[in-house]
Structures are given as structure tokens and as C-alpha cells.
Amino acid sequence: MPSPSGEILHFAHANGFPGESYRVLLDCFSRDYRIIAVDRLGHSVDYPVNNNWSNLADELIAHVEKKADRPVIGAGHSLGSIVTFMAAHKRPDLFRAVIMLDPPFFWGSAGLVFRLMKFTGIADRFTPARQSSGRKRYWADMETARAYFQSKSLFRAFDPQSLEDYIRCGTVEGPGGVSLAYDVETEVRIFQTMPDNISRYNKIRGVPGCIIYGENSRAVHMKSLNKFTERHGFTLRASPGGHLFPLEKPREAAEIIKRELDQLLK
């Protein structure tokens, strides 16, 4: 059902976390926005993962064109935040504003160093690629899978309902047990091809934006965020939590996003 305001919120997820994982966060906007969420970036044969994620930006553009009948508020977390920005840069006519949640990128000379690290393979030591490649993929049943995720430190700070949503949409039950719904090889490839060229993007004309980062995040590079917001005229705000704050404290994150949107859409 269309929202009373006619506004559309388009949301793109972090790597390894399908769009439905963010249901608690997105439900906070359901009264005022029509919600469109990308399910699994990078899993389409039409948009294979490539270096610096330009194909993923094209995938997001195609999703907006298919699902929305007017310019959207483009919001995204981590992977989704960067791809949303890239899509808005390429097709500003499709976006009213951009909200970037804890975007992990490097600027300028830091980007050049990261490019070299990717070329030599050293970057896998500093991105989650190595950890992702060793992810457990199969369980005997759903209760075993649930107990596994609940025991992992990565999920310890999650909002309980967000964790349940992640387990529900991030796994698939079959005759042989339970498996991940998210392709691990794709997840690793996305980490290995993270953009090193963000500082090459010029300012987006006519599309305001904001970066919201987790106060305890280890994923963001603050100098890069400051340089980015200076060039693009984006605002920069903090939210309680770490890199996964939209899933750890979804309601608090939603309130911060709403306050920023009130200013951006004036």
C-alpha cells in the first residue's frame, strides 16, 4: 500500500545479511514510507560481482527502476550504503536523498594503499573475507542453526527480533537439514572487491545525503568519512552501537535516520 506521503524508502543490506534481516528497522518507517528492500545483492547472474562494485550499483539501479514509480530515499548499510551512493551518483534522477549507514571505504592515499593491498592479496587480512570463507554453512535442523548463531560473538549485541529475522531469512530448510541462504563465495568475493576509488566520485548534484556511523564501529575510517562529507555536502552523525548498529539497535537507528530525513527533505 502506498504511504500517505507518497515517499518510497529503498533499502540495501550489508554483505551477508539479506534485506529481510532489517525488518525491525524498516518497520519503524512503514507508516510514512513505502518500503522496498533489496534481497541479496551480488547473487544475480546478470550483475556479477566485479572490482569496485560498479555491477552491483547497476543491479541496484535496475531494482529501483523495477520497483519504484518515483525517485526514492536511498538508504543502505555497509555494502548497501556504498552501492546506493554509487547508484545515486550514476542516476541522480532516481533518488531524493541518500542515507549511508557505516560505509567502510578509504579516501585518497588510504584508497591507493587499499588498492595495492587488494592487488597483492594482503587485503584479505584486513577485511572480513577470510572469516567469511570459513563460515559454517550447514546444520542438522533449525534449532541447531539457531543455537549456533546465538552463540557467535558477531550476533551477541543483536536486537533479539533482528537476530530471529536474520536466522529466518538467512537460512533455508530442506530434506537434508538447514543451509545458508546467502552464497558464501559471493560474500567473500564482495569483500575482496571493496571499492578503492570512492575519492574519485564528484559531488552528486541535487541529491542531499547523510552518513550515520556506529560510535563503536571498527569498520569505518573516520578521516575518509570526514573527507567524503566535506566534498559531497553530506551531514555526519553517530549512532549507538558498532558496525552492525542497524541490527543491534534498530529503533534508535531509525529515530536518527528520521531526524536526518526531516532536515534533508525540507
C-alpha positions, 0 to 999 in steps of 0.5 A: 500500500502506498504511504500517505506521503507518497515517499518510497524508502529503498533499502540495501543490506550489508554483505551477508545479511539479506534485506529481510534481516532489517525488518525491525528497522524498516518497520519503524518507517512503514507508516510514512514510507513505502518500503522496498528492500533489496534481497541479496545483492551480488547473487544475480547472474546478470550483475556479477560481482566485479572490482569496485562494485560498479555491477552491483550499483547497476543491479541496484539501479535496475531494482529501483527502476523495477520497483519504484514509480518515483525517485526514492530515499536511498538508504543502505548499510555497509555494502548497501550504503556504498552501492546506493551512493554509487547508484545515486551518483550514476542516476541522480534522477532516481533518488531524493536523498541518500542515507549511508549507514557505516560505509567502510571505504578509504579516501585518497592515499588510504584508497591507493594503499587499499588498492595495492593491498587488494592487488597483492592479496594482503587485503584479505587480512584486513577485511572480513573475507577470510572469516567469511570463507570459513563460515559454517554453512550447514546444520542438522535442523533449525534449532541447531542453526539457531543455537549456533548463531546465538552463540557467535560473538558477531550476533551477541549485541543483536536486537533479539527480533533482528537476530530471529529475522536474520536466522529466518531469512538467512537460512533455508530448510530442506530434506537434508537439514538447514543451509545458508541462504546467502552464497558464501563465495559471493560474500567473500568475493564482495569483500575482496572487491571493496571499492578503492576509488570512492575519492574519485566520485564528484559531488552528486548534484541535487541529491542531499545525503547523510552518513550515520556511523556506529560510535563503536564501529571498527569498520569505518575510517573516520578521516575518509568519512570526514573527507567524503562529507566535506566534498559531497555536502553530506551531514555526519552523525553517530549512532549507538552501537558498532558496525552492525548498529542497524541490527543491534539497535534498530529503533534508535537507528531509525529515530536518527535516520528520521531526524536526518530525513526531516532536515534533508527533505525540507 
